[in-house]
Amino acid sequence: MKGEESQFRVSYEKGKAELQTSLKRKLIQQAMDRDNVISLIFALKNICGFTDRAEVNVEHSGYIASEKQLVVQWQEMLGAPKLENN
C-alpha cells in the first residue's frame, strides 16, 4: 500500500510539473506572439518575480509632532473650528 501511494505521488508530481511547464510555455508564447500585454505582465510577475511595488525613500529632519498636534495645526491652517476634547 505504501509503495502504491509513493508511486502515485511521484506520478502526480511529475504530471503537475509537466503541466506547469506547458502552461508557462503557452503563456509566454501568447504574450510574445500576439503582443498580449496582459499575458506578458502576468508572466513577468508570476514567472520572473516582477512586482508593482514602488520604492519610496523618505528623508526627514526636524521635529515630529504628535497626531493631536498635527490635527490642531491642520485645523488652524484650514480655519476649521477647534474640536473639544472628550
PyMOL Python script that loads the backbone (N, CA, C, O; Angstrom):
from pymol import cmd

cmd.read_pdbstr("""\
ATOM      1  N   MET A   1       0.820  -1.194   0.000  1.00  0.00           N
ATOM      2  CA  MET A   1       0.000   0.000   0.000  1.00  0.00           C
ATOM      3  C   MET A   1       0.865   1.260   0.000  1.00  0.00           C
ATOM      4  O   MET A   1       0.597   2.207  -0.739  1.00  0.00           O
ATOM      5  N   LYS A   2       1.903   1.260   0.834  1.00  0.00           N
ATOM      6  CA  LYS A   2       2.778   2.423   0.947  1.00  0.00           C
ATOM      7  C   LYS A   2       3.503   2.691  -0.378  1.00  0.00           C
ATOM      8  O   LYS A   2       3.663   3.841  -0.789  1.00  0.00           O
ATOM      9  N   GLY A   3       3.936   1.617  -1.035  1.00  0.00           N
ATOM     10  CA  GLY A   3       4.625   1.761  -2.317  1.00  0.00           C
ATOM     11  C   GLY A   3       3.720   2.321  -3.395  1.00  0.00           C
ATOM     12  O   GLY A   3       4.160   3.112  -4.229  1.00  0.00           O
ATOM     13  N   GLU A   4       2.449   1.914  -3.385  1.00  0.00           N
ATOM     14  CA  GLU A   4       1.495   2.429  -4.367  1.00  0.00           C
ATOM     15  C   GLU A   4       1.248   3.919  -4.169  1.00  0.00           C
ATOM     16  O   GLU A   4       1.163   4.670  -5.141  1.00  0.00           O
ATOM     17  N   GLU A   5       1.132   4.351  -2.908  1.00  0.00           N
ATOM     18  CA  GLU A   5       0.942   5.766  -2.606  1.00  0.00           C
ATOM     19  C   GLU A   5       2.157   6.574  -3.050  1.00  0.00           C
ATOM     20  O   GLU A   5       2.024   7.666  -3.602  1.00  0.00           O
ATOM     21  N   SER A   6       3.343   6.020  -2.800  1.00  0.00           N
ATOM     22  CA  SER A   6       4.573   6.701  -3.182  1.00  0.00           C
ATOM     23  C   SER A   6       4.678   6.814  -4.700  1.00  0.00           C
ATOM     24  O   SER A   6       5.056   7.860  -5.228  1.00  0.00           O
ATOM     25  N   GLN A   7       4.340   5.726  -5.401  1.00  0.00           N
ATOM     26  CA  GLN A   7       4.396   5.719  -6.863  1.00  0.00           C
ATOM     27  C   GLN A   7       3.365   6.701  -7.425  1.00  0.00           C
ATOM     28  O   GLN A   7       3.644   7.429  -8.378  1.00  0.00           O
ATOM     29  N   PHE A   8       2.178   6.712  -6.827  1.00  0.00           N
ATOM     30  CA  PHE A   8       1.143   7.652  -7.253  1.00  0.00           C
ATOM     31  C   PHE A   8       1.619   9.086  -7.055  1.00  0.00           C
ATOM     32  O   PHE A   8       1.440   9.937  -7.926  1.00  0.00           O
ATOM     33  N   ARG A   9       2.223   9.341  -5.904  1.00  0.00           N
ATOM     34  CA  ARG A   9       2.708  10.685  -5.580  1.00  0.00           C
ATOM     35  C   ARG A   9       3.757  11.144  -6.585  1.00  0.00           C
ATOM     36  O   ARG A   9       3.722  12.286  -7.044  1.00  0.00           O
ATOM     37  N   VAL A  10       4.680  10.265  -6.926  1.00  0.00           N
ATOM     38  CA  VAL A  10       5.730  10.596  -7.898  1.00  0.00           C
ATOM     39  C   VAL A  10       5.101  10.895  -9.256  1.00  0.00           C
ATOM     40  O   VAL A  10       5.463  11.875  -9.908  1.00  0.00           O
ATOM     41  N   SER A  11       4.169  10.060  -9.680  1.00  0.00           N
ATOM     42  CA  SER A  11       3.496  10.273 -10.967  1.00  0.00           C
ATOM     43  C   SER A  11       2.718  11.578 -10.965  1.00  0.00           C
ATOM     44  O   SER A  11       2.745  12.330 -11.939  1.00  0.00           O
ATOM     45  N   TYR A  12       2.028  11.842  -9.867  1.00  0.00           N
ATOM     46  CA  TYR A  12       1.246  13.068  -9.744  1.00  0.00           C
ATOM     47  C   TYR A  12       2.152  14.293  -9.843  1.00  0.00           C
ATOM     48  O   TYR A  12       1.861  15.219 -10.601  1.00  0.00           O
ATOM     49  N   GLU A  13       3.237  14.305  -9.088  1.00  0.00           N
ATOM     50  CA  GLU A  13       4.157  15.444  -9.079  1.00  0.00           C
ATOM     51  C   GLU A  13       4.791  15.650 -10.451  1.00  0.00           C
ATOM     52  O   GLU A  13       4.971  16.786 -10.890  1.00  0.00           O
ATOM     53  N   LYS A  14       5.129  14.548 -11.132  1.00  0.00           N
ATOM     54  CA  LYS A  14       5.713  14.651 -12.475  1.00  0.00           C
ATOM     55  C   LYS A  14       4.703  15.251 -13.441  1.00  0.00           C
ATOM     56  O   LYS A  14       5.040  16.142 -14.221  1.00  0.00           O
ATOM     57  N   GLY A  15       3.472  14.770 -13.391  1.00  0.00           N
ATOM     58  CA  GLY A  15       2.426  15.305 -14.258  1.00  0.00           C
ATOM     59  C   GLY A  15       2.145  16.771 -13.980  1.00  0.00           C
ATOM     60  O   GLY A  15       1.942  17.559 -14.904  1.00  0.00           O
ATOM     61  N   LYS A  16       2.133  17.130 -12.720  1.00  0.00           N
ATOM     62  CA  LYS A  16       1.899  18.518 -12.328  1.00  0.00           C
ATOM     63  C   LYS A  16       3.017  19.419 -12.853  1.00  0.00           C
ATOM     64  O   LYS A  16       2.748  20.505 -13.366  1.00  0.00           O
ATOM     65  N   ALA A  17       4.251  18.979 -12.730  1.00  0.00           N
ATOM     66  CA  ALA A  17       5.399  19.759 -13.211  1.00  0.00           C
ATOM     67  C   ALA A  17       5.342  19.922 -14.726  1.00  0.00           C
ATOM     68  O   ALA A  17       5.628  21.000 -15.247  1.00  0.00           O
ATOM     69  N   GLU A  18       4.976  18.859 -15.430  1.00  0.00           N
ATOM     70  CA  GLU A  18       4.868  18.941 -16.893  1.00  0.00           C
ATOM     71  C   GLU A  18       3.759  19.906 -17.304  1.00  0.00           C
ATOM     72  O   GLU A  18       3.925  20.676 -18.251  1.00  0.00           O
ATOM     73  N   LEU A  19       2.641  19.868 -16.604  1.00  0.00           N
ATOM     74  CA  LEU A  19       1.537  20.781 -16.891  1.00  0.00           C
ATOM     75  C   LEU A  19       1.956  22.222 -16.646  1.00  0.00           C
ATOM     76  O   LEU A  19       1.668  23.099 -17.461  1.00  0.00           O
ATOM     77  N   GLN A  20       2.630  22.474 -15.538  1.00  0.00           N
ATOM     78  CA  GLN A  20       3.086  23.826 -15.238  1.00  0.00           C
ATOM     79  C   GLN A  20       4.039  24.333 -16.312  1.00  0.00           C
ATOM     80  O   GLN A  20       3.943  25.486 -16.734  1.00  0.00           O
ATOM     81  N   THR A  21       4.945  23.490 -16.752  1.00  0.00           N
ATOM     82  CA  THR A  21       5.884  23.875 -17.810  1.00  0.00           C
ATOM     83  C   THR A  21       5.137  24.181 -19.097  1.00  0.00           C
ATOM     84  O   THR A  21       5.428  25.171 -19.768  1.00  0.00           O
ATOM     85  N   SER A  22       4.182  23.343 -19.439  1.00  0.00           N
ATOM     86  CA  SER A  22       3.390  23.550 -20.652  1.00  0.00           C
ATOM     87  C   SER A  22       2.600  24.848 -20.590  1.00  0.00           C
ATOM     88  O   SER A  22       2.549  25.599 -21.564  1.00  0.00           O
ATOM     89  N   LEU A  23       1.986  25.109 -19.444  1.00  0.00           N
ATOM     90  CA  LEU A  23       1.216  26.344 -19.289  1.00  0.00           C
ATOM     91  C   LEU A  23       2.105  27.576 -19.357  1.00  0.00           C
ATOM     92  O   LEU A  23       1.723  28.583 -19.953  1.00  0.00           O
ATOM     93  N   LYS A  24       3.275  27.507 -18.759  1.00  0.00           N
ATOM     94  CA  LYS A  24       4.210  28.634 -18.821  1.00  0.00           C
ATOM     95  C   LYS A  24       4.638  28.896 -20.263  1.00  0.00           C
ATOM     96  O   LYS A  24       4.684  30.044 -20.705  1.00  0.00           O
ATOM     97  N   ARG A  25       4.949  27.829 -20.987  1.00  0.00           N
ATOM     98  CA  ARG A  25       5.341  27.995 -22.403  1.00  0.00           C
ATOM     99  C   ARG A  25       4.215  28.646 -23.202  1.00  0.00           C
ATOM    100  O   ARG A  25       4.453  29.563 -23.988  1.00  0.00           O
ATOM    101  N   LYS A  26       2.992  28.167 -22.997  1.00  0.00           N
ATOM    102  CA  LYS A  26       1.846  28.703 -23.724  1.00  0.00           C
ATOM    103  C   LYS A  26       1.615  30.173 -23.373  1.00  0.00           C
ATOM    104  O   LYS A  26       1.338  30.991 -24.249  1.00  0.00           O
ATOM    105  N   LEU A  27       1.728  30.493 -22.109  1.00  0.00           N
ATOM    106  CA  LEU A  27       1.553  31.869 -21.667  1.00  0.00           C
ATOM    107  C   LEU A  27       2.596  32.780 -22.309  1.00  0.00           C
ATOM    108  O   LEU A  27       2.260  33.848 -22.821  1.00  0.00           O
ATOM    109  N   ILE A  28       3.836  32.368 -22.284  1.00  0.00           N
ATOM    110  CA  ILE A  28       4.904  33.178 -22.866  1.00  0.00           C
ATOM    111  C   ILE A  28       4.723  33.292 -24.375  1.00  0.00           C
ATOM    112  O   ILE A  28       4.924  34.363 -24.947  1.00  0.00           O
ATOM    113  N   GLN A  29       4.346  32.200 -25.016  1.00  0.00           N
ATOM    114  CA  GLN A  29       4.100  32.222 -26.459  1.00  0.00           C
ATOM    115  C   GLN A  29       2.982  33.207 -26.788  1.00  0.00           C
ATOM    116  O   GLN A  29       3.101  34.000 -27.722  1.00  0.00           O
ATOM    117  N   GLN A  30       1.907  33.153 -26.025  1.00  0.00           N
ATOM    118  CA  GLN A  30       0.779  34.054 -26.251  1.00  0.00           C
ATOM    119  C   GLN A  30       1.202  35.504 -26.030  1.00  0.00           C
ATOM    120  O   GLN A  30       0.838  36.386 -26.808  1.00  0.00           O
ATOM    121  N   ALA A  31       1.957  35.744 -24.987  1.00  0.00           N
ATOM    122  CA  ALA A  31       2.396  37.103 -24.682  1.00  0.00           C
ATOM    123  C   ALA A  31       3.306  37.657 -25.771  1.00  0.00           C
ATOM    124  O   ALA A  31       3.204  38.830 -26.130  1.00  0.00           O
ATOM    125  N   MET A  32       4.187  36.826 -26.292  1.00  0.00           N
ATOM    126  CA  MET A  32       5.156  37.296 -27.286  1.00  0.00           C
ATOM    127  C   MET A  32       4.575  37.352 -28.704  1.00  0.00           C
ATOM    128  O   MET A  32       4.774  38.341 -29.410  1.00  0.00           O
ATOM    129  N   ASP A  33       3.871  36.319 -29.122  1.00  0.00           N
ATOM    130  CA  ASP A  33       3.373  36.241 -30.496  1.00  0.00           C
ATOM    131  C   ASP A  33       2.252  37.231 -30.774  1.00  0.00           C
ATOM    132  O   ASP A  33       2.165  37.790 -31.867  1.00  0.00           O
ATOM    133  N   ARG A  34       1.413  37.440 -29.802  1.00  0.00           N
ATOM    134  CA  ARG A  34       0.237  38.290 -30.026  1.00  0.00           C
ATOM    135  C   ARG A  34       0.383  39.668 -29.387  1.00  0.00           C
ATOM    136  O   ARG A  34      -0.573  40.443 -29.364  1.00  0.00           O
ATOM    137  N   ASP A  35       1.548  39.974 -28.879  1.00  0.00           N
ATOM    138  CA  ASP A  35       1.756  41.239 -28.161  1.00  0.00           C
ATOM    139  C   ASP A  35       0.661  41.456 -27.121  1.00  0.00           C
ATOM    140  O   ASP A  35       0.133  42.558 -26.976  1.00  0.00           O
ATOM    141  N   ASN A  36       0.332  40.393 -26.407  1.00  0.00           N
ATOM    142  CA  ASN A  36      -0.705  40.444 -25.383  1.00  0.00           C
ATOM    143  C   ASN A  36      -0.083  40.987 -24.106  1.00  0.00           C
ATOM    144  O   ASN A  36       0.579  40.262 -23.364  1.00  0.00           O
ATOM    145  N   VAL A  37      -0.303  42.264 -23.864  1.00  0.00           N
ATOM    146  CA  VAL A  37       0.330  42.944 -22.742  1.00  0.00           C
ATOM    147  C   VAL A  37      -0.099  42.336 -21.407  1.00  0.00           C
ATOM    148  O   VAL A  37       0.722  42.191 -20.502  1.00  0.00           O
ATOM    149  N   ILE A  38      -1.361  41.985 -21.280  1.00  0.00           N
ATOM    150  CA  ILE A  38      -1.848  41.418 -20.029  1.00  0.00           C
ATOM    151  C   ILE A  38      -1.135  40.101 -19.732  1.00  0.00           C
ATOM    152  O   ILE A  38      -0.704  39.869 -18.602  1.00  0.00           O
ATOM    153  N   SER A  39      -1.009  39.243 -20.736  1.00  0.00           N
ATOM    154  CA  SER A  39      -0.305  37.971 -20.544  1.00  0.00           C
ATOM    155  C   SER A  39       1.166  38.204 -20.226  1.00  0.00           C
ATOM    156  O   SER A  39       1.751  37.506 -19.398  1.00  0.00           O
ATOM    157  N   LEU A  40       1.750  39.180 -20.885  1.00  0.00           N
ATOM    158  CA  LEU A  40       3.160  39.485 -20.652  1.00  0.00           C
ATOM    159  C   LEU A  40       3.386  39.966 -19.219  1.00  0.00           C
ATOM    160  O   LEU A  40       4.329  39.527 -18.560  1.00  0.00           O
ATOM    161  N   ILE A  41       2.533  40.857 -18.737  1.00  0.00           N
ATOM    162  CA  ILE A  41       2.652  41.347 -17.362  1.00  0.00           C
ATOM    163  C   ILE A  41       2.452  40.202 -16.373  1.00  0.00           C
ATOM    164  O   ILE A  41       3.198  40.078 -15.402  1.00  0.00           O
ATOM    165  N   PHE A  42       1.444  39.364 -16.622  1.00  0.00           N
ATOM    166  CA  PHE A  42       1.185  38.230 -15.741  1.00  0.00           C
ATOM    167  C   PHE A  42       2.396  37.306 -15.685  1.00  0.00           C
ATOM    168  O   PHE A  42       2.797  36.869 -14.606  1.00  0.00           O
ATOM    169  N   ALA A  43       2.984  37.005 -16.857  1.00  0.00           N
ATOM    170  CA  ALA A  43       4.150  36.126 -16.911  1.00  0.00           C
ATOM    171  C   ALA A  43       5.340  36.748 -16.170  1.00  0.00           C
ATOM    172  O   ALA A  43       6.043  36.057 -15.433  1.00  0.00           O
ATOM    173  N   LEU A  44       5.561  38.031 -16.365  1.00  0.00           N
ATOM    174  CA  LEU A  44       6.677  38.689 -15.685  1.00  0.00           C
ATOM    175  C   LEU A  44       6.510  38.639 -14.172  1.00  0.00           C
ATOM    176  O   LEU A  44       7.478  38.412 -13.446  1.00  0.00           O
ATOM    177  N   LYS A  45       5.284  38.850 -13.695  1.00  0.00           N
ATOM    178  CA  LYS A  45       5.050  38.842 -12.249  1.00  0.00           C
ATOM    179  C   LYS A  45       5.154  37.434 -11.667  1.00  0.00           C
ATOM    180  O   LYS A  45       5.755  37.240 -10.610  1.00  0.00           O
ATOM    181  N   ASN A  46       4.574  36.462 -12.348  1.00  0.00           N
ATOM    182  CA  ASN A  46       4.468  35.130 -11.763  1.00  0.00           C
ATOM    183  C   ASN A  46       5.630  34.204 -12.087  1.00  0.00           C
ATOM    184  O   ASN A  46       5.897  33.271 -11.330  1.00  0.00           O
ATOM    185  N   ILE A  47       6.314  34.436 -13.175  1.00  0.00           N
ATOM    186  CA  ILE A  47       7.434  33.579 -13.547  1.00  0.00           C
ATOM    187  C   ILE A  47       8.769  34.252 -13.216  1.00  0.00           C
ATOM    188  O   ILE A  47       9.710  33.604 -12.757  1.00  0.00           O
ATOM    189  N   CYS A  48       8.830  35.556 -13.457  1.00  0.00           N
ATOM    190  CA  CYS A  48      10.096  36.275 -13.264  1.00  0.00           C
ATOM    191  C   CYS A  48      10.179  37.024 -11.942  1.00  0.00           C
ATOM    192  O   CYS A  48      11.232  37.570 -11.609  1.00  0.00           O
ATOM    193  N   GLY A  49       9.089  37.060 -11.185  1.00  0.00           N
ATOM    194  CA  GLY A  49       9.133  37.693  -9.877  1.00  0.00           C
ATOM    195  C   GLY A  49       8.999  39.202  -9.874  1.00  0.00           C
ATOM    196  O   GLY A  49       9.301  39.837  -8.864  1.00  0.00           O
ATOM    197  N   PHE A  50       8.551  39.805 -10.984  1.00  0.00           N
ATOM    198  CA  PHE A  50       8.358  41.244 -11.016  1.00  0.00           C
ATOM    199  C   PHE A  50       7.206  41.630 -10.087  1.00  0.00           C
ATOM    200  O   PHE A  50       6.304  40.829  -9.843  1.00  0.00           O
ATOM    201  N   THR A  51       7.243  42.867  -9.569  1.00  0.00           N
ATOM    202  CA  THR A  51       6.174  43.342  -8.696  1.00  0.00           C
ATOM    203  C   THR A  51       5.779  44.759  -9.098  1.00  0.00           C
ATOM    204  O   THR A  51       6.475  45.416  -9.872  1.00  0.00           O
ATOM    205  N   ASP A  52       4.662  45.213  -8.565  1.00  0.00           N
ATOM    206  CA  ASP A  52       4.194  46.577  -8.806  1.00  0.00           C
ATOM    207  C   ASP A  52       4.606  47.529  -7.693  1.00  0.00           C
ATOM    208  O   ASP A  52       4.199  48.691  -7.685  1.00  0.00           O
ATOM    209  N   ARG A  53       5.399  47.051  -6.771  1.00  0.00           N
ATOM    210  CA  ARG A  53       5.775  47.886  -5.646  1.00  0.00           C
ATOM    211  C   ARG A  53       6.723  48.998  -6.086  1.00  0.00           C
ATOM    212  O   ARG A  53       7.682  48.766  -6.822  1.00  0.00           O
ATOM    213  N   ALA A  54       6.440  50.173  -5.631  1.00  0.00           N
ATOM    214  CA  ALA A  54       7.325  51.303  -5.894  1.00  0.00           C
ATOM    215  C   ALA A  54       8.201  51.525  -4.670  1.00  0.00           C
ATOM    216  O   ALA A  54       7.734  51.458  -3.533  1.00  0.00           O
ATOM    217  N   GLU A  55       9.454  51.785  -4.916  1.00  0.00           N
ATOM    218  CA  GLU A  55      10.364  52.045  -3.814  1.00  0.00           C
ATOM    219  C   GLU A  55      10.311  53.532  -3.492  1.00  0.00           C
ATOM    220  O   GLU A  55      10.468  54.376  -4.375  1.00  0.00           O
ATOM    221  N   VAL A  56      10.091  53.840  -2.234  1.00  0.00           N
ATOM    222  CA  VAL A  56       9.975  55.227  -1.804  1.00  0.00           C
ATOM    223  C   VAL A  56      10.998  55.487  -0.712  1.00  0.00           C
ATOM    224  O   VAL A  56      11.047  54.778   0.294  1.00  0.00           O
ATOM    225  N   ASN A  57      11.797  56.490  -0.918  1.00  0.00           N
ATOM    226  CA  ASN A  57      12.763  56.908   0.092  1.00  0.00           C
ATOM    227  C   ASN A  57      12.263  58.203   0.717  1.00  0.00           C
ATOM    228  O   ASN A  57      11.968  59.165   0.007  1.00  0.00           O
ATOM    229  N   VAL A  58      12.168  58.229   2.025  1.00  0.00           N
ATOM    230  CA  VAL A  58      11.688  59.403   2.725  1.00  0.00           C
ATOM    231  C   VAL A  58      12.779  59.863   3.684  1.00  0.00           C
ATOM    232  O   VAL A  58      13.295  59.094   4.494  1.00  0.00           O
ATOM    233  N   GLU A  59      13.104  61.119   3.565  1.00  0.00           N
ATOM    234  CA  GLU A  59      14.077  61.696   4.483  1.00  0.00           C
ATOM    235  C   GLU A  59      13.359  62.743   5.314  1.00  0.00           C
ATOM    236  O   GLU A  59      12.523  63.491   4.807  1.00  0.00           O
ATOM    237  N   HIS A  60      13.689  62.786   6.578  1.00  0.00           N
ATOM    238  CA  HIS A  60      13.058  63.750   7.461  1.00  0.00           C
ATOM    239  C   HIS A  60      14.103  64.286   8.427  1.00  0.00           C
ATOM    240  O   HIS A  60      14.916  63.549   8.983  1.00  0.00           O
ATOM    241  N   SER A  61      14.045  65.569   8.596  1.00  0.00           N
ATOM    242  CA  SER A  61      14.905  66.143   9.623  1.00  0.00           C
ATOM    243  C   SER A  61      14.074  67.173  10.378  1.00  0.00           C
ATOM    244  O   SER A  61      13.327  67.949   9.783  1.00  0.00           O
ATOM    245  N   GLY A  62      14.214  67.165  11.649  1.00  0.00           N
ATOM    246  CA  GLY A  62      13.470  68.132  12.434  1.00  0.00           C
ATOM    247  C   GLY A  62      12.502  67.483  13.392  1.00  0.00           C
ATOM    248  O   GLY A  62      12.641  66.315  13.755  1.00  0.00           O
ATOM    249  N   TYR A  63      11.533  68.250  13.787  1.00  0.00           N
ATOM    250  CA  TYR A  63      10.586  67.892  14.823  1.00  0.00           C
ATOM    251  C   TYR A  63       9.440  67.043  14.256  1.00  0.00           C
ATOM    252  O   TYR A  63       8.933  67.337  13.174  1.00  0.00           O
ATOM    253  N   ILE A  64       9.042  66.024  14.959  1.00  0.00           N
ATOM    254  CA  ILE A  64       7.891  65.216  14.579  1.00  0.00           C
ATOM    255  C   ILE A  64       6.819  65.442  15.639  1.00  0.00           C
ATOM    256  O   ILE A  64       6.999  65.107  16.810  1.00  0.00           O
ATOM    257  N   ALA A  65       5.704  66.017  15.204  1.00  0.00           N
ATOM    258  CA  ALA A  65       4.616  66.341  16.122  1.00  0.00           C
ATOM    259  C   ALA A  65       3.770  65.105  16.398  1.00  0.00           C
ATOM    260  O   ALA A  65       3.767  64.149  15.622  1.00  0.00           O
ATOM    261  N   SER A  66       3.069  65.142  17.495  1.00  0.00           N
ATOM    262  CA  SER A  66       2.145  64.055  17.799  1.00  0.00           C
ATOM    263  C   SER A  66       0.923  64.184  16.885  1.00  0.00           C
ATOM    264  O   SER A  66       0.723  65.216  16.244  1.00  0.00           O
ATOM    265  N   GLU A  67       0.127  63.145  16.835  1.00  0.00           N
ATOM    266  CA  GLU A  67      -1.070  63.167  15.988  1.00  0.00           C
ATOM    267  C   GLU A  67      -2.001  64.303  16.405  1.00  0.00           C
ATOM    268  O   GLU A  67      -2.571  64.986  15.554  1.00  0.00           O
ATOM    269  N   LYS A  68      -2.152  64.501  17.706  1.00  0.00           N
ATOM    270  CA  LYS A  68      -3.030  65.555  18.211  1.00  0.00           C
ATOM    271  C   LYS A  68      -2.513  66.930  17.781  1.00  0.00           C
ATOM    272  O   LYS A  68      -3.293  67.792  17.376  1.00  0.00           O
ATOM    273  N   GLN A  69      -1.192  67.131  17.870  1.00  0.00           N
ATOM    274  CA  GLN A  69      -0.609  68.410  17.464  1.00  0.00           C
ATOM    275  C   GLN A  69      -0.808  68.652  15.965  1.00  0.00           C
ATOM    276  O   GLN A  69      -1.076  69.778  15.548  1.00  0.00           O
ATOM    277  N   LEU A  70      -0.679  67.609  15.169  1.00  0.00           N
ATOM    278  CA  LEU A  70      -0.882  67.751  13.732  1.00  0.00           C
ATOM    279  C   LEU A  70      -2.320  68.135  13.417  1.00  0.00           C
ATOM    280  O   LEU A  70      -2.560  68.990  12.565  1.00  0.00           O
ATOM    281  N   VAL A  71      -3.282  67.509  14.098  1.00  0.00           N
ATOM    282  CA  VAL A  71      -4.694  67.824  13.870  1.00  0.00           C
ATOM    283  C   VAL A  71      -4.961  69.286  14.203  1.00  0.00           C
ATOM    284  O   VAL A  71      -5.646  69.977  13.449  1.00  0.00           O
ATOM    285  N   VAL A  72      -4.433  69.759  15.310  1.00  0.00           N
ATOM    286  CA  VAL A  72      -4.622  71.152  15.708  1.00  0.00           C
ATOM    287  C   VAL A  72      -4.013  72.081  14.660  1.00  0.00           C
ATOM    288  O   VAL A  72      -4.629  73.079  14.288  1.00  0.00           O
ATOM    289  N   GLN A  73      -2.806  71.761  14.179  1.00  0.00           N
ATOM    290  CA  GLN A  73      -2.155  72.590  13.163  1.00  0.00           C
ATOM    291  C   GLN A  73      -2.959  72.605  11.867  1.00  0.00           C
ATOM    292  O   GLN A  73      -3.101  73.657  11.242  1.00  0.00           O
ATOM    293  N   TRP A  74      -3.480  71.466  11.459  1.00  0.00           N
ATOM    294  CA  TRP A  74      -4.289  71.402  10.233  1.00  0.00           C
ATOM    295  C   TRP A  74      -5.576  72.200  10.393  1.00  0.00           C
ATOM    296  O   TRP A  74      -6.005  72.892   9.470  1.00  0.00           O
ATOM    297  N   GLN A  75      -6.187  72.102  11.563  1.00  0.00           N
ATOM    298  CA  GLN A  75      -7.403  72.868  11.808  1.00  0.00           C
ATOM    299  C   GLN A  75      -7.119  74.361  11.708  1.00  0.00           C
ATOM    300  O   GLN A  75      -7.898  75.110  11.119  1.00  0.00           O
ATOM    301  N   GLU A  76      -6.003  74.786  12.285  1.00  0.00           N
ATOM    302  CA  GLU A  76      -5.640  76.200  12.224  1.00  0.00           C
ATOM    303  C   GLU A  76      -5.376  76.638  10.791  1.00  0.00           C
ATOM    304  O   GLU A  76      -5.811  77.712  10.377  1.00  0.00           O
ATOM    305  N   MET A  77      -4.664  75.808  10.032  1.00  0.00           N
ATOM    306  CA  MET A  77      -4.354  76.156   8.637  1.00  0.00           C
ATOM    307  C   MET A  77      -5.615  76.241   7.790  1.00  0.00           C
ATOM    308  O   MET A  77      -5.713  77.087   6.901  1.00  0.00           O
ATOM    309  N   LEU A  78      -6.578  75.371   8.061  1.00  0.00           N
ATOM    310  CA  LEU A  78      -7.808  75.331   7.268  1.00  0.00           C
ATOM    311  C   LEU A  78      -8.891  76.262   7.806  1.00  0.00           C
ATOM    312  O   LEU A  78      -9.933  76.443   7.176  1.00  0.00           O
ATOM    313  N   GLY A  79      -8.640  76.842   8.953  1.00  0.00           N
ATOM    314  CA  GLY A  79      -9.628  77.729   9.549  1.00  0.00           C
ATOM    315  C   GLY A  79     -10.822  76.979  10.113  1.00  0.00           C
ATOM    316  O   GLY A  79     -11.906  77.547  10.244  1.00  0.00           O
ATOM    317  N   ALA A  80     -10.638  75.722  10.444  1.00  0.00           N
ATOM    318  CA  ALA A  80     -11.726  74.906  10.982  1.00  0.00           C
ATOM    319  C   ALA A  80     -11.908  75.201  12.460  1.00  0.00           C
ATOM    320  O   ALA A  80     -10.955  75.565  13.149  1.00  0.00           O
ATOM    321  N   PRO A  81     -13.128  75.043  12.946  1.00  0.00           N
ATOM    322  CA  PRO A  81     -13.340  75.250  14.379  1.00  0.00           C
ATOM    323  C   PRO A  81     -12.629  74.164  15.183  1.00  0.00           C
ATOM    324  O   PRO A  81     -12.500  73.026  14.733  1.00  0.00           O
ATOM    325  N   LYS A  82     -12.181  74.526  16.350  1.00  0.00           N
ATOM    326  CA  LYS A  82     -11.470  73.571  17.207  1.00  0.00           C
ATOM    327  C   LYS A  82     -12.456  72.595  17.809  1.00  0.00           C
ATOM    328  O   LYS A  82     -13.552  72.982  18.214  1.00  0.00           O
ATOM    329  N   LEU A  83     -12.074  71.332  17.870  1.00  0.00           N
ATOM    330  CA  LEU A  83     -12.895  70.316  18.477  1.00  0.00           C
ATOM    331  C   LEU A  83     -12.598  70.263  19.967  1.00  0.00           C
ATOM    332  O   LEU A  83     -11.450  70.386  20.393  1.00  0.00           O
ATOM    333  N   GLU A  84     -13.645  70.078  20.743  1.00  0.00           N
ATOM    334  CA  GLU A  84     -13.436  69.979  22.179  1.00  0.00           C
ATOM    335  C   GLU A  84     -12.993  68.571  22.518  1.00  0.00           C
ATOM    336  O   GLU A  84     -13.406  67.613  21.864  1.00  0.00           O
ATOM    337  N   ASN A  85     -12.146  68.435  23.547  1.00  0.00           N
ATOM    338  CA  ASN A  85     -11.688  67.126  23.991  1.00  0.00           C
ATOM    339  C   ASN A  85     -12.823  66.384  24.670  1.00  0.00           C
ATOM    340  O   ASN A  85     -13.609  66.976  25.410  1.00  0.00           O
ATOM    341  N   ASN A  86     -12.906  65.085  24.415  1.00  0.00           N
ATOM    342  CA  ASN A  86     -13.954  64.264  25.034  1.00  0.00           C
ATOM    343  C   ASN A  86     -13.444  63.622  26.271  1.00  0.00           C
ATOM    344  O   ASN A  86     -14.179  62.891  26.935  1.00  0.00           O
TER     345      ASN A  86
END
""", "prot")
cmd.dss("prot")
cmd.show_as("cartoon", "prot")
cmd.util.cbc("prot")
cmd.orient("prot")
